[in-house]
Amino acid sequence: MTQKRNWILLAATAAVACAADLPVREVILFKHGVGYFARSGELKPGETARIEFKAEDMNDVLKSLTLTDSKGGKIAGVRYDASETLEKRLENFPFAVGGETSLAAFLDQMKGARLELKMGGSDVAGTIVSARLVKASEKSAEREAVMLLMDSGDIRSFDLGAASAVRLTDPKLQGLLKDYLTVLSQARSKDRRSVFIDSDGSAAREIAARYMIPAPVWKSSYRLLFGKDEEPTLEGWAIVDNTSGEDWTNVHLSVVSGKPISFITQLYEPKYIQRPLAELAENRPAGPRVYEGAMPAPPPAMAKSMVKDAPAAARLGAVGGFLDAANSVRVEQSSIAASAEGRDAGDLFEYSFASPVTVKKGESAMLPFLQQKVATRKLLIYSENYGLHPMDAAEITNSTGKTLDGGPITVYDGGSYAGEALVETLKAGDKRLISYGVDLGTRISTAWDSSRNLVREIHLHRGVLTTRSAVEETKTYTIKNVDAKAKTLIIEHAERSGYKLLNQKPAETTSNAYRFEVKLAASGSEAFPVKEERQVDQTVAITSITPDILTTWVQNKALTDAGRRQLEQIAQKKREVADNEASSRNADADLSNLTQDEQRLRSNIASLNAVSGQQETVQQYARQLAATEVKITAARDRQSQLRNTKTRLESELNSLIEKADF
């Protein structure tokens, strides 16, 4: 009975056409998380090519897949597994075949379908009425039976266990069963999706498929080999990982240094747009409507602009240029030279391996892509955050003519391990410092010294006095070489904002440091001072400066002759204003004293007038009062004169300040 259950499945599966696989021929790995894959193979007439991908890669496949037929044929179309779940896809079938479904249970779902049975040496055909599992009894074992409506009108029951073959005669049902089993077959791996490529024509076809999918970035590592006297050798190795799920057998492999733009677009998942609900207003009463006047016809220029601004979907059928431009786009096969030489590809650089490469799925490989002599000199490099000792370093000039991808470098000196370093991507002709160890035979200490210089510049404009002074700072590097060999030291001195160098010229400058090159004698010491200057600008309104301070500015050597004359005039006028203010204060004090005397005399006279016999004293006070009033009048005249003088002097001072410019 089990044999009969499986028979129908095997018969349907055998009818499913097998699709041809396209082997991987070429792989190009990049630095931004994607890889380029090229497949090709021959298809027999009417055969379909099949490529399997991870489900999460389908967005990139649909975005980048290109297909060509080298024999001039046409690609009829591309089909691929939908993103729906298996349960969702099986819902569309009118039957279900589960893991424990018996043949009788399956046929019972086909009520009304024509069925053929091979019973011994005869064939029986009829329409399915029902099918069931007959339980075991004392006289018979458990069996599966089907009831058929015969062409004669009789209804007969047949033991399915006695049938040597079972066949549905309806081609539509046979096709549905084949499709059902195909869906089950494709769903064995839940994270895999198949893409089918159909081609037209009756002749054999040579199909090539190219696409980009996520792939591990390739990694580079280097070995720098110093000999005794000869130029050092740089070896470069590419580390690649095959996580594609299939073997790469004899593929043309290339690795590319650079990061082109790449992104993910949701193309695989079905996308739906919610449409607005629109209904006819059937039961509304008719009402009055006000119509606007018609717009005048636009001039030709406006009409063109309106067409230009129309949605592209509305214009594709009317404007032939869009279709012509689209048809003119073609994708050509990448012409990668089968050699170990690298080549520029725009802002990228590509290394193509000369021999075919084989990497099994789930494995990684390390492949040499460079072995050349490079211009390199050994030296020391020091930065204050290194501590007491400088670093063993090398200055590499990329004389290979190729771009060197960034990665770790292991340094060997005279056959011995010397250390490790990191280097960023290095373009051809560029040079870079690497440090790979600590030089214990050299000690460096630093000391600071600073001094404030006199004012360097003095300027006056629109009443604002600007002075520019400078602060000099000297950092001295004291270097002691205890080894009995000469060395070359690179000092990295931090570049500080607002400071400029005074005494040393750097060998080169980075984005945040100066690099000075110092030759060290064997077993010798060296003091290397780096003097810098920081300029400080100060501004002050000249009206707030006293004449005495102005006099000190006048004596400054940084002042020009014209500026000195103008400042002297302003200082002199400020002294006159100050003298006037002092005189005014004295006059005010005199007037205040006289006024108090006047009030005292008047009070005394008033008191004595009430006493008899004091006339002589009253007369004496009256004479004093008259003299005081004369003095008060003179004091008030003096005050008025000083106020007028003050107004004149301030006007003259303001005029001098406004005209002063140096």
C-alpha positions in Angstrom: 0.0 0.0 0.0 2.9 2.3 0.7 4.1 1.6 -2.8 0.8 2.7 -4.2 0.9 5.9 -2.1 4.3 6.9 -3.5 3.5 5.9 -7.0 1.4 8.9 -7.8 4.0 11.3 -6.3 6.8 9.7 -8.3 4.9 9.8 -11.5 4.1 13.5 -11.1 7.6 14.4 -10.0 9.1 12.6 -13.0 7.0 14.8 -15.3 8.5 17.9 -13.8 11.1 19.3 -16.3 14.6 19.5 -14.8 16.3 22.9 -15.1 19.9 23.3 -16.1 22.4 24.9 -13.7 24.7 27.7 -14.8 28.1 27.2 -13.1 30.0 30.2 -11.6 32.7 31.4 -14.0 33.9 34.7 -12.6 33.8 36.3 -9.1 34.9 39.9 -8.3 34.9 40.9 -4.6 34.7 44.4 -3.4 35.3 46.4 -0.2 31.7 47.5 0.5 29.9 44.2 1.2 28.9 43.0 -2.3 30.4 40.7 -4.9 30.0 40.5 -8.7 29.2 37.0 -10.0 29.1 35.8 -13.6 27.7 32.4 -14.6 27.4 30.9 -18.1 26.4 27.6 -19.7 24.8 26.0 -22.6 21.0 25.3 -22.7 19.5 22.7 -24.9 16.5 23.7 -27.1 13.6 24.5 -24.8 15.6 24.0 -21.7 15.4 26.5 -18.7 18.3 27.7 -16.7 18.0 27.7 -12.9 20.0 29.8 -10.4 19.5 29.4 -6.6 20.0 32.4 -4.2 19.5 33.1 -0.6 16.2 34.7 0.2 17.8 37.8 1.6 19.9 38.3 -1.6 16.9 38.5 -3.9 16.6 42.3 -3.7 20.2 42.7 -5.0 19.6 40.1 -7.7 16.5 41.8 -9.0 18.4 45.1 -8.9 21.5 44.0 -10.8 20.8 40.9 -12.9 21.8 41.1 -16.5 21.4 38.3 -19.1 23.0 37.8 -22.5 22.9 35.0 -25.2 26.2 34.8 -27.0 24.6 32.9 -29.9 22.2 35.7 -30.7 19.1 34.3 -29.1 16.6 36.2 -27.0 15.8 35.8 -23.4 12.1 35.0 -23.2 11.8 36.0 -19.5 12.9 35.5 -16.0 10.8 33.7 -13.4 11.5 33.4 -9.7 10.0 32.1 -6.5 7.6 34.5 -4.9 8.3 35.8 -1.4 5.1 34.3 0.0 5.3 31.5 2.6 4.8 27.9 1.7 1.4 27.8 3.4 0.3 30.9 1.5 1.4 29.5 -1.9 -0.3 26.1 -1.2 -3.6 27.8 -0.3 -4.2 28.3 -4.1 -4.4 24.6 -4.8 -7.8 22.7 -4.6 -6.2 19.8 -2.7 -3.5 19.1 -0.1 -0.9 16.4 0.1 0.5 16.1 3.6 3.2 14.0 4.9 0.7 11.3 6.2 -1.8 11.7 3.4 -2.9 8.2 2.1 -3.7 7.6 -1.5 -7.4 7.1 -0.6 -7.4 10.4 1.3 -5.8 12.2 -1.7 -8.3 10.6 -4.3 -11.2 11.5 -2.0 -10.3 15.2 -2.7 -10.7 14.5 -6.4 -14.4 13.7 -6.4 -15.7 14.0 -10.0 -12.3 13.5 -11.6 -11.6 10.7 -14.1 -9.4 8.0 -12.8 -7.7 5.0 -14.6 -6.7 1.9 -12.7 -4.5 -1.0 -13.9 -6.1 -4.1 -12.2 -4.1 -7.1 -13.2 -4.2 -7.4 -17.0 -7.1 -5.0 -17.6 -7.6 -1.2 -17.4 -10.5 0.2 -15.4 -11.7 3.8 -15.9 -14.4 5.9 -14.2 -15.4 9.0 -12.3 -14.3 9.2 -8.6 -17.3 9.1 -6.2 -15.3 8.7 -3.0 -12.2 7.0 -1.6 -11.7 5.8 2.0 -9.7 3.7 4.3 -11.5 0.4 5.1 -10.7 -0.7 8.7 -9.5 -4.2 9.4 -12.0 -6.9 10.4 -11.9 -10.5 11.4 -12.0 -11.6 7.8 -9.9 -8.9 6.1 -7.0 -6.6 6.7 -7.1 -2.8 6.5 -7.2 -1.6 2.9 -7.8 1.5 0.8 -10.8 1.5 -1.6 -12.1 3.9 -4.2 -15.6 4.0 -5.6 -16.0 4.9 -9.3 -19.0 5.8 -11.4 -18.5 3.6 -14.5 -19.4 4.6 -18.0 -22.2 2.0 -17.8 -23.7 3.9 -14.9 -22.7 1.3 -12.3 -21.0 2.3 -9.1 -18.2 -0.1 -8.2 -15.6 -0.3 -5.4 -12.0 -1.2 -6.2 -9.2 -2.2 -3.9 -6.4 0.3 -4.4 -3.9 -2.2 -3.1 -4.7 -4.5 -6.0 -4.0 -1.8 -8.6 -0.6 -1.7 -10.2 -1.1 1.8 -11.5 -3.3 4.8 -10.7 -3.6 7.8 -13.1 -5.6 11.0 -13.2 -6.7 11.5 -16.8 -7.5 15.2 -16.5 -4.5 17.2 -17.9 -5.4 20.2 -15.8 -5.4 18.2 -12.6 -2.1 16.6 -13.6 -0.6 20.0 -14.2 -1.9 21.3 -10.8 -0.3 18.2 -9.1 3.0 18.8 -10.8 2.9 22.5 -9.7 2.1 21.5 -6.2 5.0 19.1 -6.0 7.3 21.7 -7.6 6.4 24.2 -4.8 7.1 21.6 -2.2 10.4 20.7 -3.8 11.5 24.4 -3.9 10.6 24.8 -0.2 12.9 22.2 1.1 15.4 24.9 1.9 13.4 27.8 3.5 16.1 30.4 2.9 16.7 29.6 -0.8 14.9 31.0 -3.8 15.2 29.9 -7.4 15.4 32.1 -10.5 14.5 30.5 -13.8 15.7 31.9 -17.2 13.7 30.9 -20.2 15.0 31.3 -23.8 13.3 31.3 -27.1 14.2 29.3 -30.2 14.7 25.7 -31.1 18.5 25.8 -31.1 21.0 25.5 -28.3 21.8 28.7 -26.4 24.9 30.0 -24.6 23.4 31.9 -21.6 25.4 34.2 -19.4 24.0 35.8 -16.2 25.8 38.5 -14.2 24.6 40.0 -10.9 25.7 41.6 -7.6 24.8 40.1 -4.3 26.1 40.5 -0.7 29.5 39.0 -0.1 32.1 39.2 2.6 34.7 41.9 1.9 38.0 40.7 0.8 40.9 41.4 3.2 44.5 42.2 2.5 47.7 41.5 4.5 51.3 42.3 3.7 54.8 41.2 4.5 57.7 43.7 4.3 61.0 41.8 3.9 64.2 43.8 4.6 67.4 42.2 3.3 70.9 43.3 4.2 71.6 45.8 1.4 69.0 45.3 -1.3 65.7 47.1 -1.6 63.0 45.4 0.5 60.3 43.3 -1.0 56.6 43.8 -0.3 54.3 40.8 -0.5 50.5 41.2 -0.7 48.0 38.5 0.1 44.2 38.6 -0.5 42.0 36.7 1.9 38.6 35.7 0.4 35.7 33.8 2.0 33.2 31.7 0.1 29.9 31.9 1.9 27.8 31.6 -1.2 26.6 28.1 -0.5 28.2 26.5 -3.6 31.7 25.7 -4.7 33.8 28.1 -6.8 35.5 25.7 -9.2 38.2 27.1 -11.6 36.7 30.6 -11.5 38.3 33.8 -12.6 38.7 35.7 -9.4 39.4 39.4 -9.0 39.6 41.7 -5.9 38.9 45.4 -6.1 40.2 48.1 -3.8 37.7 51.0 -3.4 34.2 51.6 -2.1 31.6 52.3 -4.8 28.2 53.3 -3.6 25.8 50.5 -3.0 22.4 50.2 -1.3 19.4 47.9 -0.8 16.1 48.5 -2.4 13.0 46.5 -1.5 12.2 44.9 -4.9 11.4 41.3 -3.8 8.5 41.8 -1.4 5.2 42.6 -3.1 4.2 46.2 -2.7 0.7 47.4 -2.5 -0.7 50.9 -2.7 -3.9 51.9 -0.8 -6.3 53.3 -3.3 -8.9 56.0 -2.3 -12.5 54.9 -2.0 -14.7 56.7 -4.6 -18.5 56.3 -4.9 -21.2 57.9 -7.0 -23.4 60.4 -5.2 -26.7 58.7 -6.0 -29.0 60.1 -3.4 -27.8 63.7 -3.2 -30.2 66.4 -4.3 -29.0 68.5 -7.2 -27.9 72.0 -6.3 -26.7 75.1 -8.1 -23.1 75.2 -9.2 -20.9 78.2 -10.0 -18.5 77.6 -12.9 -15.2 79.5 -13.3 -14.2 81.2 -16.5 -12.1 79.3 -18.9 -8.3 79.8 -18.7 -6.7 81.2 -21.9 -4.7 78.8 -24.0 -1.1 78.7 -22.9 1.6 80.1 -25.2 3.7 77.4 -27.0 6.6 77.8 -24.5 4.2 77.1 -21.5 2.7 74.1 -23.3 6.1 72.6 -23.6 6.9 73.2 -20.0 3.6 71.6 -19.0 4.5 68.5 -21.0 8.0 68.5 -19.4 6.5 68.6 -15.9 4.0 65.9 -16.6 4.5 62.5 -14.8 6.9 60.2 -16.6 4.4 57.4 -16.8 2.0 59.6 -18.7 4.6 60.6 -21.2 6.3 57.3 -22.1 3.8 56.5 -24.8 3.9 59.9 -26.4 7.6 60.8 -26.3 9.6 58.3 -28.3 12.9 59.6 -27.0 12.5 57.8 -23.7 12.2 54.4 -25.3 15.0 55.1 -27.7 17.3 56.0 -24.9 16.3 53.0 -22.9 17.0 50.7 -25.8 20.4 52.2 -26.4 21.6 51.0 -22.9 23.5 47.7 -23.0 25.7 45.9 -20.6 28.9 44.5 -21.9 30.9 41.7 -20.3 33.7 42.8 -18.1 37.0 42.4 -20.0 39.3 41.3 -17.1 42.8 40.4 -18.3 43.9 37.0 -17.3 47.1 38.1 -15.6 48.5 39.0 -12.3 48.7 42.6 -13.2 46.4 45.2 -11.6 44.5 47.8 -13.5 42.8 51.1 -12.7 39.0 51.1 -12.9 38.1 54.7 -12.4 38.4 55.4 -8.7 38.8 51.7 -8.0 41.8 49.4 -8.5 41.4 45.7 -9.5 43.7 42.8 -9.1 42.9 39.8 -11.3 44.5 36.4 -10.6 46.1 34.8 -13.6 45.2 31.2 -12.8 41.7 29.9 -12.2 40.8 29.6 -8.5 38.9 26.9 -6.6 37.4 27.7 -3.2 34.9 25.2 -1.7 31.7 26.4 -0.1 32.3 27.3 3.5 36.0 27.6 3.0 38.4 30.6 2.7 41.5 31.1 0.7 44.6 33.3 0.9 45.9 34.3 -2.5 49.1 36.3 -3.4 48.4 39.4 -5.5 51.7 41.3 -5.1 55.4 40.6 -4.8 57.6 43.5 -5.8 60.5 45.6 -4.6 59.4 48.9 -3.1 61.2 52.1 -2.3 61.6 52.0 1.5 63.9 53.6 4.0 64.2 52.7 7.6 64.0 55.4 10.2 62.6 56.3 13.6 59.5 58.3 14.4 58.7 60.1 17.6 55.7 61.8 19.0 55.5 63.0 22.6 52.7 60.6 23.5 55.1 57.7 22.7 57.0 58.3 26.0 60.7 58.1 26.3 61.6 56.0 23.2 60.8 56.6 19.5 59.3 53.9 17.3 61.1 51.8 14.7 59.5 52.9 11.4 59.7 52.7 7.7 58.8 55.2 5.0 57.2 53.2 2.1 56.9 54.9 -1.3 54.4 53.0 -3.4 56.6 52.4 -6.5 54.7 49.3 -7.6 52.5 51.3 -10.0 49.4 49.8 -8.3 47.1 50.8 -5.6 47.8 49.0 -2.3 44.8 48.2 -0.3 44.9 49.0 3.4 45.7 46.2 5.8 48.2 44.8 8.4 51.9 44.5 7.5 54.2 42.0 9.2 57.8 43.2 9.0 60.8 40.9 8.8 64.3 42.3 9.1 67.3 40.1 8.1 65.1 37.0 8.3 63.9 37.8 11.8 60.5 39.0 12.9 60.6 42.8 13.6 57.0 43.7 14.3 53.7 44.6 12.8 52.0 47.7 11.5 48.9 49.0 9.8 48.7 50.9 6.6 45.8 52.7 4.9 45.1 52.4 1.2 48.1 53.7 -0.7 47.8 55.1 -4.2 50.6 54.6 -6.7 53.4 57.1 -6.1 52.1 58.0 -2.6 54.2 57.4 0.5 53.3 56.5 4.0 55.0 56.0 7.4 54.5 52.8 9.3 55.8 52.0 12.8 56.3 48.4 13.9 58.4 48.4 17.1 60.1 50.5 19.9 63.7 51.6 19.5 65.2 51.1 23.0 68.5 52.5 21.8 67.2 56.1 21.5 65.9 58.3 24.3 64.1 61.6 23.9 63.1 64.2 26.4 61.4 67.6 25.9 61.4 71.0 27.7 59.3 74.1 27.2 60.3 77.8 27.4 58.1 80.8 26.7 58.5 84.6 26.7 56.2 87.5 26.0 57.5 90.0 23.4 56.8 93.7 23.1 54.0 94.9 21.0 54.7 94.2 17.3 52.0 96.4 15.7 49.8 99.4 16.7 46.8 100.5 14.6 44.1 103.1 15.1 40.9 103.2 13.1 37.6 104.9 13.8 38.6 105.5 17.4 39.6 101.9 18.2 43.2 101.2 19.1 44.4 97.7 18.1 47.7 96.3 19.4 49.3 93.1 18.2 51.7 91.4 20.5 53.4 88.0 20.2 54.2 85.1 22.6 57.2 83.0 21.7 57.3 79.4 22.9 60.2 77.0 22.3 60.0 73.2 22.6 63.4 71.6 22.8 63.8 67.9 22.0 66.9 66.4 23.5 67.8 63.2 21.8 70.4 60.7 22.9 71.5 57.8 20.5 73.2 55.1 22.6 73.7 52.8 19.6 76.9 52.7 17.7 75.2 53.5 14.4 73.7 56.6 12.8 70.0 57.0 12.6 67.4 59.2 10.9 64.6 60.4 13.2 61.3 61.9 12.3 59.8 64.1 15.0 56.1 64.6 14.8 55.4 68.0 16.4 51.8 68.9 17.0 50.5 71.8 14.9 48.6 74.2 17.2 46.0 76.6 16.0 47.2 80.2 16.0 50.9 79.3 16.2 53.5 79.6 13.4 57.0 78.2 13.1 59.9 80.6 13.4 63.2 78.6 13.2 62.6 75.1 11.7 61.3 74.0 8.3 59.3 70.7 8.4 60.2 67.9 6.0 56.4 67.4 5.5 53.2 68.4 7.1 50.2 66.3 8.0 46.7 67.4 8.8 47.6 68.0 12.5 51.4 67.8 12.8 54.7 69.0 11.5 57.3 66.3 10.7 61.0 67.3 11.2 63.8 65.1 10.0 66.9 64.9 12.3 70.1 63.1 11.5 71.5 61.3 14.6 75.2 60.5 14.9 76.3 57.2 16.3 76.5 57.3 20.1 75.8 61.0 20.1 73.3 63.6 21.4 71.3 66.2 19.7 69.2 69.2 20.8 66.5 70.2 18.4 64.6 73.4 19.3 61.3 74.2 17.7 60.4 77.8 18.2 56.8 79.0 17.6 55.0 82.3 17.9 51.4 83.1 18.8 50.1 86.5 18.0 47.5 88.2 20.3 45.4 91.1 19.2 43.8 93.5 21.7 41.4 96.3 21.0 40.4 99.3 23.2 38.5 102.5 22.6 41.0 105.4 22.6 38.5 107.6 24.5 39.0 105.3 27.5 42.8 105.6 27.5 44.4 108.2 29.8 47.0 110.7 28.5 49.8 109.0 30.5 49.1 105.6 28.9 48.9 107.2 25.5 52.4 108.7 26.1 53.7 105.1 26.6 52.2 104.1 23.3 53.8 107.1 21.6 57.2 105.8 22.8 56.7 102.3 21.4 59.1 101.4 18.6 56.3 99.5 16.7 54.5 102.8 16.1 54.9 104.4 12.7 56.0 108.1 12.4 52.6 109.1 11.1 50.9 107.2 13.9 53.2 108.8 16.5 52.4 112.3 15.4 48.6 111.6 15.5 48.8 109.9 18.9 50.9 112.9 20.3 48.2 115.3 19.1 45.5 113.2 20.7 47.5 112.8 23.9 48.1 116.6 24.1 44.5 117.3 23.5 43.5 114.8 26.2 45.9 116.6 28.6 44.2 119.9 27.8 40.8 118.3 28.4 42.1 116.8 31.7 43.5 120.2 32.8 40.2 121.9 32.0 38.3 119.3 34.0 40.6 119.9 36.9 40.1 123.7 36.7 36.4 123.1 36.5 36.5 121.0 39.7 38.4 123.8 41.5 36.0 126.5 40.3 33.1 124.4 41.5 34.7 124.0 44.9 35.4 127.8 45.2 31.8 128.7 44.2 30.5 126.2 46.7 32.7 127.7 49.5 31.6 131.3 48.6 28.0 130.3 48.6 28.3 128.8 52.0 30.0 132.0 53.3 27.2 134.1 51.8 24.6 132.1 53.6 26.5 132.4 56.9 26.9 136.1 56.6 23.2 136.7 55.8 22.2 134.5 58.7 24.4 136.5 61.1 23.1 139.9 59.8 19.5 138.7 60.3 20.3 137.6 63.9 22.1 140.9 64.9 19.4 143.1 63.5 17.1 141.9 66.2 19.7 143.0 68.9 20.1 146.7 69.8 23.6 148.1 69.8 25.0 145.8 67.1 24.8 148.2 64.2 28.5 148.5 63.8 28.9 144.6 63.6 26.0 144.4 61.2 27.7 147.0 59.0 30.9 145.0 59.1 29.1 141.8 58.0 27.3 143.8 55.3 30.7 144.8 53.8 31.9 141.2 53.9 28.7 140.1 52.3 29.1 142.6 49.4 32.7 141.4 48.8 31.5 137.7 48.8 28.8 138.4 46.3 31.4 140.0 44.0 33.5 136.9 44.3 30.5 134.6 43.6 29.8 136.6 40.4 33.4 136.2 39.3 33.3 132.4 40.2 30.2 131.9 38.1 31.8 133.7 35.2 34.8 131.4 35.6 32.6 128.3 35.5 30.9 129.4 32.3 34.2 130.1 30.7 35.5 126.7 31.6 32.4 125.0 30.3 32.8 126.7 27.0 36.4 125.7 26.9 35.5 122.1 27.7 33.0 122.0 24.8 35.6 123.3 22.4 38.3 121.0 23.6 36.1 117.9 23.4 35.1 118.9 19.9 38.7 119.3 18.9 39.6 115.9 20.5 36.7 114.1 18.7 37.8 115.6 15.5 41.4 114.4 16.0 40.2 110.9 16.9 37.9 110.7 13.8 40.7 111.8 11.5 43.3 109.5 13.0 44.0 106.4 10.9 47.2 104.4 10.9 
